[in-house]
Amino acid sequence: MSLLKKFVEAFADLAEVKDDKRVVTRFTEYAQTQNYPLVVYNYMEEKGIGKAPYFLYYTMARKFEKQAQFYSALDAFREGLKVSEAKDGLLEDLTQFKLRMKKRIDKEMGKKSESSSVRVKRKSAEKEDTDIAEV
């Protein structure tokens, strides 16, 4: 049994440390070692671990973002804004998230337009080859 798992089991029911940033950090570290981290996050939410600080929601959002689950990431930020008292920090992080998403979308759109222009050039070249072969 890993040290993080022992920590999770030992601290899961201690009410006095449920909102301690160090405890929330260890739980999220443990979640990141699991195949299904969302199960750990749901467990944390059920136990009331990390409800006060926005850190849990921020960590969940970042994890979803890394997995390209952008709507889930946005939902995590929104849920954090509902329940957290540290709204300023979460709003700033949400703004940064939206900027990252905009850059990602712009980059993807750039790739799509580049690939479509390459296809157009290939089709033009193929047509020229066909025209030359007909001559």
C-alpha positions in Angstrom: 0.0 0.0 0.0 1.4 3.4 -1.0 2.1 6.1 1.5 -0.4 8.4 -0.2 -3.1 5.8 0.1 -2.4 5.4 3.8 -2.6 9.1 4.2 -5.9 9.3 2.4 -7.4 6.5 4.6 -6.0 8.1 7.8 -7.2 11.7 7.1 -10.5 11.0 5.2 -12.7 11.3 8.4 -10.8 13.9 10.4 -13.1 16.9 10.3 -10.5 19.4 11.7 -8.2 19.0 8.6 -10.8 18.7 5.8 -10.1 22.2 4.5 -6.3 22.2 5.2 -4.5 22.9 1.9 -1.8 20.4 2.7 -4.5 17.6 3.1 -6.3 18.6 -0.1 -2.9 18.6 -1.9 -2.1 15.1 -0.8 -5.6 13.9 -1.8 -5.2 15.4 -5.3 -1.7 13.9 -5.6 -3.2 10.5 -4.7 -6.0 11.1 -7.3 -3.4 11.7 -10.0 -1.8 8.3 -9.4 -5.1 6.5 -10.0 -6.5 5.3 -13.3 -9.8 7.0 -12.5 -9.0 10.2 -10.6 -12.6 11.4 -10.8 -13.6 8.6 -8.4 -11.2 10.1 -5.8 -12.5 13.6 -6.4 -16.1 12.4 -6.0 -15.0 10.7 -2.7 -13.4 13.9 -1.6 -16.6 15.8 -2.4 -18.8 13.3 -0.5 -16.5 13.5 2.5 -16.5 17.3 2.4 -12.7 17.4 1.9 -11.5 20.6 0.3 -14.9 22.4 0.1 -13.8 25.7 1.5 -10.7 26.4 -0.5 -11.0 26.6 -4.3 -7.8 24.5 -4.6 -9.8 21.3 -5.0 -11.8 22.7 -7.9 -8.8 24.3 -9.5 -6.9 21.0 -9.3 -9.9 19.1 -10.8 -10.2 21.6 -13.6 -6.5 21.4 -14.5 -6.7 17.6 -14.5 -9.7 17.7 -16.8 -8.0 20.2 -19.0 -4.9 17.9 -19.3 -7.3 15.1 -20.4 -8.9 17.4 -23.0 -12.2 17.3 -21.1 -12.7 21.1 -21.4 -16.4 21.2 -20.6 -15.7 19.2 -17.4 -12.9 21.6 -16.5 -15.2 24.6 -17.0 -17.8 22.9 -14.8 -15.2 22.3 -12.1 -14.4 26.1 -12.1 -18.0 27.0 -12.0 -18.7 24.6 -9.1 -15.7 26.0 -7.3 -17.1 29.5 -7.7 -20.5 28.4 -6.2 -19.0 26.9 -3.0 -15.7 28.7 -2.5 -15.1 31.8 -0.4 -11.9 32.5 -2.4 -13.7 33.7 -5.5 -11.0 36.2 -6.6 -8.3 33.5 -6.9 -10.7 31.2 -8.8 -11.9 33.9 -11.1 -8.3 34.7 -12.0 -7.6 31.1 -12.7 -10.8 30.8 -14.7 -9.7 33.8 -16.8 -6.4 32.1 -17.4 -8.1 28.9 -18.4 -10.3 30.7 -20.9 -7.2 32.4 -22.4 -5.5 29.0 -22.7 -8.6 27.6 -24.4 -8.7 30.5 -26.8 -5.1 30.0 -27.7 -5.7 26.3 -28.2 -8.8 26.9 -30.4 -6.8 29.5 -32.4 -4.0 27.0 -32.9 -6.3 24.2 -33.9 -8.1 26.5 -36.3 -4.8 27.5 -37.8 -3.8 23.9 -38.3 -7.2 23.2 -40.0 -6.8 26.1 -42.4 -3.2 25.1 -43.1 -4.2 21.5 -43.8 -7.2 22.6 -46.0 -4.9 24.9 -48.0 -2.5 22.0 -48.5 -5.4 19.9 -49.7 -6.3 22.6 -52.2 -2.7 22.9 -53.4 -2.6 19.1 -53.8 -5.8 19.0 -55.8 -4.5 21.9 -58.0 -1.3 19.9 -58.6 -3.2 16.8 -59.3 -5.4 18.7 -61.8 -2.3 20.1 -63.5 -0.8 16.6 -63.7 -4.1 15.4 -65.3 -4.1 18.4 -67.7 -0.5 17.7 -68.7 -1.2 14.0 -69.2 -4.1 14.9 -71.5 -1.9 17.0 -73.8 
